[in-house]
Amino acid sequence: MNLKAQVKHIEGKSLAWRRLAVFFREESIYELIKTLGIYSRKGYFEYELRISSGYYDWTQARRDIQFRTDVFQPSLGFKGLYQQDPYGLHVKGKLPLSEKEINEVVEKLPPDIAEKYLLFSLTNINQGKFMKLISKLLDENSADDDIFYPPVQYRELKVDGDGIYYKNKPFEMDYPHRQAMRILIEKKGKPCDYEDFKDDDAGIFIKSIREYPNINHTIRNLIYELRGELLINTGKRLIENHEKGGWYLDI
């Protein structure tokens, strides 16, 4: 998926920080928040920051455990203990954070917690301005589409960067094949059907699905070629047909 398609693909979606950080070449979630604030004020896009529901589930479970076991803070009482946020945040609910709340989150949340529970969303992207900015930041001539996707692994098989590996032995295939392999690996042995490979998140097809005269045939060819390359490089098929249609990894 080229850069333009990637930019279009992220608009309006809730994303973990690393999905956006690669565009801006930021290695810290807090630097990313600062950078997004700067460019949103300059009219490149609007952005929202939310705390995921997982954070509230985690803090609730933490309070429940503390309530049952803590004998060192009797003065808190039930109500005070129940309402206490472990980091002293006063942010409630899943609405977008205000600027004041963003500053509070940056100040109080440790990086590992922020990375796990903060979600970003870009809306009203000015495509022209944004593409020029990101092309500059990325140096698009040297950027690889694979930077947008983290490594994935299932047992001895993995995709990392521009390589597919089996027992740490690499073999090369082009971008659509690597993305198809990612889908199979992420299923961890469960069957994949045609829709899994057509999904935008798969990032396999640069063109619109409608522009392919027979998209199912294209997907079958990808799987056939993947299976053949695996057989050559590992001596095993690894990709098997599922009795109800689709494919799965047999490792």
C-alpha positions in Angstrom: 0.0 0.0 0.0 1.6 3.3 -1.1 1.9 6.4 1.1 -1.2 8.1 -0.4 -3.3 5.0 0.3 -1.9 4.7 3.8 -2.8 8.3 4.6 -6.4 7.8 3.3 -6.6 4.5 5.2 -5.9 6.1 8.7 -8.4 8.9 8.5 -11.1 8.7 11.2 -9.8 5.4 12.7 -8.8 4.8 16.3 -5.1 3.9 16.2 -2.5 2.9 18.6 0.4 5.4 18.8 2.8 3.4 16.8 0.5 3.4 13.7 0.8 7.1 13.6 4.4 7.5 14.9 5.9 5.9 11.7 4.5 8.8 9.7 6.1 11.4 11.9 9.3 9.5 12.7 8.6 9.8 16.4 10.0 7.2 18.9 8.1 8.4 21.9 4.3 8.6 22.5 4.7 11.9 24.3 6.7 13.4 21.4 4.0 12.2 19.0 1.3 14.0 21.1 3.4 17.2 21.0 3.9 16.9 17.2 0.2 16.2 16.6 -0.7 19.3 18.6 1.7 21.5 16.5 0.5 20.3 13.1 -3.2 20.3 14.1 -2.9 24.0 15.0 -1.3 24.6 11.6 -4.3 23.2 9.8 -2.9 19.9 8.6 -5.7 17.9 10.3 -7.7 17.7 13.5 -6.8 15.0 16.0 -8.5 13.4 19.0 -7.0 11.5 21.9 -9.0 9.0 23.9 -8.3 6.7 26.8 -9.5 3.2 25.8 -12.1 1.3 27.7 -9.4 -1.2 28.6 -7.8 1.4 30.9 -11.0 1.7 33.0 -11.4 -2.1 33.1 -7.8 -2.4 34.3 -8.1 0.3 37.0 -11.4 -1.2 38.2 -9.9 -4.6 38.5 -6.9 -3.0 40.3 -9.2 -1.2 42.8 -11.2 -4.4 43.4 -8.1 -6.3 44.3 -6.9 -3.5 46.5 -10.2 -3.2 48.3 -10.1 -6.9 49.2 -6.4 -7.0 50.3 -5.3 -3.5 51.4 -5.1 -3.1 55.2 -2.8 -0.1 55.1 -5.2 2.6 54.0 -8.3 2.2 56.3 -8.9 5.9 56.3 -9.8 5.9 52.6 -13.0 4.0 53.3 -14.9 2.1 50.6 -16.0 5.2 48.6 -12.5 6.8 48.5 -10.8 3.6 47.6 -13.3 2.8 44.8 -13.0 6.2 43.2 -9.2 6.5 43.3 -7.4 6.4 40.0 -3.9 4.8 40.4 -2.3 7.8 38.7 -4.5 10.5 40.1 -6.2 11.2 36.8 -9.5 13.1 36.8 -10.4 12.0 33.3 -13.6 10.0 33.1 -15.4 8.2 30.3 -14.4 7.6 26.7 -14.9 11.0 25.2 -12.1 12.8 23.4 -9.7 14.5 25.9 -9.7 18.2 26.2 -6.3 20.1 25.9 -6.3 20.3 29.7 -6.9 16.5 30.1 -4.2 15.7 27.5 -1.7 17.7 29.5 -2.8 15.8 32.6 -2.3 12.5 30.9 1.1 13.5 29.6 2.1 14.6 33.1 0.8 11.6 35.0 0.7 8.4 32.9 3.9 6.4 32.7 5.0 5.7 29.1 4.1 1.9 29.2 0.6 2.6 30.4 0.1 5.5 27.9 1.3 3.3 25.0 -1.1 0.6 26.0 -4.2 2.5 26.6 -4.2 5.8 24.5 -5.9 5.9 21.2 -5.4 8.5 18.5 -7.7 9.6 15.6 -7.0 12.0 12.8 -9.9 13.7 11.0 -10.4 16.4 8.4 -7.0 15.7 7.0 -5.9 18.3 4.4 -4.6 15.8 1.9 -2.4 18.1 -0.1 -0.7 19.7 2.9 -0.5 16.4 4.8 1.1 14.5 1.9 3.8 17.1 1.4 4.6 17.1 5.1 4.7 13.3 5.5 6.7 12.8 2.3 9.3 15.2 3.7 9.4 13.6 7.1 9.6 10.1 5.7 11.8 10.8 2.7 9.4 8.8 0.6 12.1 7.6 -1.9 13.7 5.5 0.8 10.6 4.6 2.8 9.3 1.0 2.7 5.6 0.2 3.0 6.6 -2.4 5.6 7.4 0.2 8.2 3.6 0.6 8.7 3.3 -2.9 10.0 4.9 -4.4 13.1 6.5 -7.9 13.1 4.1 -10.8 13.4 5.0 -14.4 14.4 3.3 -17.8 14.7 5.5 -20.5 16.0 8.6 -20.7 13.7 7.1 -18.6 11.0 7.2 -14.8 11.0 7.1 -11.6 8.9 9.5 -8.9 9.9 10.2 -5.9 7.8 10.6 -6.9 4.2 11.3 -10.6 4.9 9.4 -13.8 5.6 11.3 -16.1 8.0 11.0 -19.8 8.9 13.1 -20.9 11.8 15.0 -17.6 11.4 15.9 -18.5 7.8 14.7 -15.6 5.5 13.3 -15.9 2.0 12.1 -13.0 -0.2 8.7 -12.4 -1.6 7.1 -9.2 -2.8 4.9 -6.9 -0.7 1.4 -8.4 -1.4 2.7 -11.9 -0.5 4.2 -10.6 2.7 0.9 -9.0 3.6 -1.1 -12.2 2.8 1.3 -14.1 5.0 0.7 -11.6 7.8 -3.0 -12.4 7.7 -2.4 -16.1 7.9 0.1 -15.6 10.8 -2.3 -13.3 12.7 -5.0 -16.1 12.6 -2.5 -18.4 14.4 -3.7 -21.6 12.7 -7.3 -20.7 12.4 -8.9 -20.5 8.9 -8.8 -17.4 6.7 -11.3 -16.8 4.0 -11.4 -14.4 1.0 -12.8 -11.6 3.0 -9.8 -11.6 5.4 -7.5 -10.8 2.4 -9.9 -8.2 0.9 -10.1 -6.2 4.1 -8.5 -2.7 3.9 -6.5 -3.5 7.1 -4.8 -6.3 5.2 -3.1 -3.7 3.0 -2.6 -6.1 0.2 -4.3 -4.4 -2.7 -3.2 -0.9 -3.7 -6.0 -0.5 -6.2 -9.7 -0.5 -5.3 -11.1 -4.1 -5.1 -13.6 -3.2 -7.9 -10.6 -2.7 -10.3 -9.7 -6.4 -10.1 -11.6 -8.4 -12.7 -11.6 -11.5 -10.5 -10.3 -10.7 -7.0 -10.8 -14.2 -5.7 -8.6 -15.6 -8.4 -6.0 -13.0 -7.5 -6.1 -14.1 -3.9 -5.9 -17.8 -4.8 -2.8 -17.1 -6.9 -1.2 -15.3 -3.9 -1.8 -18.3 -1.7 -0.6 -20.7 -4.3 2.6 -18.8 -4.8 3.2 -18.5 -1.1 2.7 -22.2 -0.6 5.1 -23.0 -3.4 7.8 -20.7 -1.9 7.4 -22.2 1.5 7.7 -25.7 0.1 10.9 -24.7 -1.7 12.4 -23.0 1.3 11.2 -25.2 4.1 10.4 -28.5 2.5 6.9 -28.2 4.0 3.5 -26.9 2.6 2.6 -25.1 5.8 -0.5 -23.6 4.2 -3.4 -26.0 3.9 -6.9 -25.8 2.4 -9.7 -25.7 4.9 -12.5 -28.1 4.3 -15.1 -25.3 4.4 -13.1 -23.0 2.2 -10.2 -20.7 2.8 -6.7 -21.6 4.2 -4.9 -22.1 7.4 -1.3 -22.5 8.7 -0.4 -26.1 9.6 2.9 -25.8 11.5 
